[in-house]
């Protein structure tokens, strides 16, 4: 097993080498900012314990609606994920969490873990928002259109509002 200090030094070196913004949040713990496309940034906490590296990243606050559908979607995704899994806290906020024994942490594994967190948070984000906040997104879109405001930052949800081949808009969709 690798000592905590060695794994902590590895975390710092990997983050610096990959030009990732990070800060120490305590002895042997770090907050690493991962830049995304859909979710603009994901802060990933890396906590080097005595026996394992713990990985935790906040992804999304508790959904306003369709919770069970979102939980089912997350559980189905978990079966295909590497190193981390979706989890919820007692209020329903969504996180990515994982744990790796210190003996298994090297530069490549740390890179894979950070890549997994970034990929799963970023690629899942729009779908998660659509499931959990669809009504709020629709209201916001309609308000912006009605008031002549830009919908540019809602572009990922344009398919909810574009006319389909039947002439209906996505506004009727759940």
C-alpha positions as CSV (number, residue, x, y, z in Angstrom):
1,X,0.0,0.0,0.0
2,X,1.2,3.5,-0.8
3,X,1.5,6.1,2.0
4,X,-1.0,8.9,2.1
5,X,1.7,11.6,1.5
6,X,2.8,9.8,-1.7
7,X,-0.7,9.6,-3.1
8,X,-1.3,13.3,-2.1
9,X,1.9,14.3,-3.9
10,X,0.7,12.3,-7.0
11,X,-2.7,14.1,-6.9
12,X,-0.9,17.5,-7.0
13,X,1.5,16.4,-9.7
14,X,-1.3,15.0,-12.0
15,X,-3.4,18.1,-11.5
16,X,-0.5,20.4,-12.3
17,X,0.6,18.3,-15.3
18,X,-2.9,18.4,-16.8
19,X,-3.3,22.1,-15.9
20,X,-6.3,21.5,-13.7
21,X,-7.2,24.1,-11.2
22,X,-7.0,22.6,-7.7
23,X,-6.7,23.6,-4.1
24,X,-5.9,21.8,-0.9
25,X,-9.0,21.6,1.3
26,X,-7.2,20.0,4.3
27,X,-4.5,17.5,4.9
28,X,-4.5,15.0,2.1
29,X,-7.7,16.4,0.5
30,X,-8.2,18.4,-2.7
31,X,-10.9,20.2,-4.7
32,X,-10.1,19.8,-8.4
33,X,-12.1,21.8,-10.9
34,X,-12.9,19.9,-14.1
35,X,-14.0,22.0,-17.1
36,X,-16.9,20.7,-19.0
37,X,-19.1,21.5,-22.0
38,X,-22.7,20.9,-20.8
39,X,-22.0,21.2,-17.1
40,X,-19.5,24.1,-17.3
41,X,-17.4,22.9,-14.3
42,X,-17.5,20.0,-11.9
43,X,-15.6,20.2,-8.6
44,X,-14.2,16.9,-7.7
45,X,-13.1,16.3,-4.2
46,X,-10.2,13.8,-3.8
47,X,-9.7,12.7,-0.2
48,X,-6.6,10.5,0.5
49,X,-7.5,8.3,3.5
50,X,-5.3,5.8,5.3
51,X,-6.4,3.0,3.0
52,X,-8.3,4.5,0.1
53,X,-8.7,7.5,-2.2
54,X,-12.3,8.8,-1.9
55,X,-13.8,10.6,-4.9
56,X,-16.8,12.9,-4.5
57,X,-18.3,15.3,-7.0
58,X,-21.5,17.3,-6.8
59,X,-23.5,17.0,-10.0
60,X,-26.9,18.5,-9.6
61,X,-29.3,19.6,-6.8
62,X,-32.4,17.6,-6.0
63,X,-34.8,17.5,-8.9
64,X,-38.1,19.4,-8.8
65,X,-40.0,16.6,-10.5
66,X,-39.9,13.1,-11.9
67,X,-37.5,12.0,-9.1
68,X,-38.2,8.3,-9.5
69,X,-37.6,8.5,-13.3
70,X,-34.3,10.3,-12.7
71,X,-33.2,7.7,-10.0
72,X,-34.0,4.8,-12.4
73,X,-32.0,6.5,-15.1
74,X,-29.0,7.0,-12.8
75,X,-29.1,3.4,-11.6
76,X,-29.2,2.2,-15.2
77,X,-26.1,4.3,-16.0
78,X,-24.2,3.1,-12.9
79,X,-24.0,-0.4,-14.3
80,X,-21.8,0.9,-17.2
81,X,-19.6,3.3,-15.4
82,X,-15.9,3.0,-14.3
83,X,-14.6,4.0,-10.9
84,X,-17.5,6.1,-9.7
85,X,-21.2,5.8,-9.5
86,X,-24.1,8.2,-9.1
87,X,-25.4,8.6,-5.6
88,X,-27.9,10.8,-3.8
89,X,-27.7,12.4,-0.4
90,X,-30.6,12.6,2.1
91,X,-32.2,15.6,0.4
92,X,-31.9,14.1,-3.1
93,X,-28.9,16.1,-4.4
94,X,-26.9,14.0,-7.0
95,X,-23.3,13.2,-6.7
96,X,-20.6,11.0,-8.2
97,X,-18.8,8.9,-5.7
98,X,-16.1,6.3,-5.7
99,X,-13.3,4.7,-3.7
100,X,-10.0,3.2,-4.8
101,X,-7.5,1.4,-2.6
102,X,-4.2,3.5,-2.3
103,X,-2.2,0.6,-3.7
104,X,-4.2,0.9,-7.0
105,X,-3.6,4.7,-7.4
106,X,-1.0,5.7,-9.9
107,X,-0.9,8.4,-12.5
108,X,-2.9,6.5,-15.1
109,X,-5.6,5.4,-12.6
110,X,-6.0,9.0,-11.3
111,X,-6.3,10.3,-14.8
112,X,-9.0,7.6,-15.5
113,X,-10.9,8.6,-12.4
114,X,-10.8,12.3,-13.1
115,X,-11.8,11.5,-16.7
116,X,-14.7,9.4,-15.5
117,X,-16.0,12.1,-13.2
118,X,-15.8,14.7,-16.0
119,X,-17.4,12.4,-18.6
120,X,-20.3,11.2,-16.5
121,X,-21.1,14.6,-15.0
122,X,-20.8,16.4,-18.3
123,X,-22.5,13.9,-20.7
124,X,-25.4,13.2,-18.3
125,X,-26.1,16.8,-17.2
126,X,-28.6,17.9,-19.9
127,X,-30.6,14.7,-19.7
128,X,-30.6,14.9,-15.9
129,X,-31.9,18.6,-16.1
130,X,-34.5,17.7,-18.6
131,X,-35.9,14.9,-16.5
132,X,-35.7,16.7,-13.1
133,X,-36.4,20.3,-14.2
134,X,-38.4,20.0,-17.5
135,X,-41.2,22.2,-16.3
136,X,-38.9,25.0,-15.1
137,X,-36.9,24.8,-18.4
138,X,-40.2,25.1,-20.4
139,X,-41.3,28.1,-18.3
140,X,-37.9,29.8,-18.7
141,X,-37.9,29.3,-22.5
142,X,-41.5,30.6,-22.9
143,X,-40.7,33.7,-20.7
144,X,-37.6,34.5,-22.8
145,X,-39.4,34.1,-26.1
146,X,-42.3,36.2,-24.9
147,X,-40.0,38.9,-23.6
148,X,-37.6,38.9,-26.6
149,X,-34.7,37.5,-24.5
150,X,-32.0,35.2,-25.7
151,X,-32.5,31.4,-25.5
152,X,-28.8,30.8,-26.4
153,X,-27.9,29.2,-23.1
154,X,-31.0,26.9,-23.3
155,X,-29.9,25.6,-26.7
156,X,-29.4,22.1,-25.4
157,X,-33.2,22.0,-24.7
158,X,-34.3,23.4,-28.1
159,X,-35.6,20.0,-29.1
160,X,-38.4,20.4,-26.5
161,X,-39.7,23.4,-28.4
162,X,-39.1,22.7,-32.0
163,X,-42.1,21.6,-34.1
164,X,-42.1,17.8,-34.7
165,X,-43.2,16.2,-38.0
166,X,-46.8,16.2,-36.6
167,X,-46.7,20.0,-36.2
168,X,-46.6,19.7,-32.4
169,X,-44.0,21.4,-30.3
170,X,-42.1,19.6,-27.5
171,X,-44.1,21.7,-25.0
172,X,-46.6,18.8,-24.8
173,X,-43.9,16.3,-23.9
174,X,-43.4,15.2,-20.3
